[in-house]
Amino acid sequence: MKKGFLNKYVSWTAIAILLLSMLAGWKSSLLHETKVEAAARPILIEGPMPIEAENFAKKLEKVKVEKSGTFVFYKGKLDGYPVIVAKTGKGMENTAAVTALAIEKYKPIAIINQGTSGGHDPSLNVFDIVLGKRVTNIGSLKTETKNAGEGMDPSQWIPMDLMASEGSGADANADKVRYYEGDKDLLAAANAVKHLYTKGKVVEGTIGSADFWNNEVDRINWIHERYGTSVEEMEGAAAAQIADAYDVPFLGIRILSNNKTNGGAYNPNTAAANQEYVYDVVKQYISTIKK
């Protein structure tokens, strides 16, 4: 074999090997990106009413709207990461149904239930935000035994843990408060950006939920003392219960729209302010996922 031919053969062989190596690397990179994209489970943001959900939905990119029953899901992206905003409707039943449906359908990596709330803590003012270090159902109660004509006394009602036992409702283990803890990573993301919120303070606290609207200050104070609640609303504990059943990280974030314990009047603009803050929380959380 001539020397010149041999040199050319070696050169073309080296080039071929290099090209094959580059192609293999490109395929490997493409495969990796596809796996990463496939593994990008969405973050689910829940809001009960239009004013508590649609402002956030408008911030997403490439939004597609899906409906199931009366529930609306806005599917889009934030910083390239999939985010879904669910307009749940008010109340515990609506919220539980939406949360279970979304978990089964979209497999979210985390859930944030957010919106407005009424204050229970006199040290908190309208536009202050409570991060749900704990969430609890303040409407799950058991009454005293009283016969006809003996009246009723709501101040003596006992908190009842619906998840305590599958046995008799008279099970003594049910006579307690069940708290659902906020996810530590979501809490960390929320605390990391609280300095960006300038319309009030951001604190950790206990969010109470039930299908009622309390206007009696003595009743509010009773719940505050019994459960340690910072605020009350109508959805968070239901979402937390379902998220816990599926082992999905959860956090409630609620802004005070009013506070009867210190005369704080209702302000509907709080709903938009809360979504602005939650937007920063989600961006922060996404940055930790991408690392």
Stockholm file with secondary structure:
# STOCKHOLM 1.0

chainA/1-291         MKKGFLNKYVSWTAIAILLLSMLAGWKSSLLHETKVEAAARPILIEGPMPIEAENFAKKLEKVKVEKSGTFVFYKGKLDGYPVIVAKTGKGMENTAAVTALAIEKYKPIAIINQGTSGGHDPSLNVFDIVLGKRVTNIGSLKTETKNAGEGMDPSQWIPMDLMASEGSGADANADKVRYYEGDKDLLAAANAVKHLYTKGKVVEGTIGSADFWNNEVDRINWIHERYGTSVEEMEGAAAAQIADAYDVPFLGIRILSNNKTNGGAYNPNTAAANQEYVYDVVKQYISTIKK
#=GR chainA/1-291 SS CCHHHHHHHHHHHHHHHHHHHHHHHHHHHHHHHHHHHHTCCCEEEEESSHHHHHHHHTTSEEEEEEEETTEEEEEEEETTEEEEEEECCSSHHHHHHHHHHHHHHHCCSEEEEEEEEEECCTTCCTTCEEEEEEEEETTCEECCCCCTTSCCCGGGCEECCTTSCSSCTTCGGGSSCCEEECCHHHHHHHHHTGGGCCSSCEEEEEEEECSCCCCCHHHHHHHHHHHCCSEEESSHHHHHHHHHHHTCCEEEEEEEEEBTTTTBCCCTTHHHHHHHHHHHHHHHHHHHHCC
#=GC SS_cons         CCHHHHHHHHHHHHHHHHHHHHHHHHHHHHHHHHHHHHTCCCEEEEESSHHHHHHHHTTSEEEEEEEETTEEEEEEEETTEEEEEEECCSSHHHHHHHHHHHHHHHCCSEEEEEEEEEECCTTCCTTCEEEEEEEEETTCEECCCCCTTSCCCGGGCEECCTTSCSSCTTCGGGSSCCEEECCHHHHHHHHHTGGGCCSSCEEEEEEEECSCCCCCHHHHHHHHHHHCCSEEESSHHHHHHHHHHHTCCEEEEEEEEEBTTTTBCCCTTHHHHHHHHHHHHHHHHHHHHCC
//
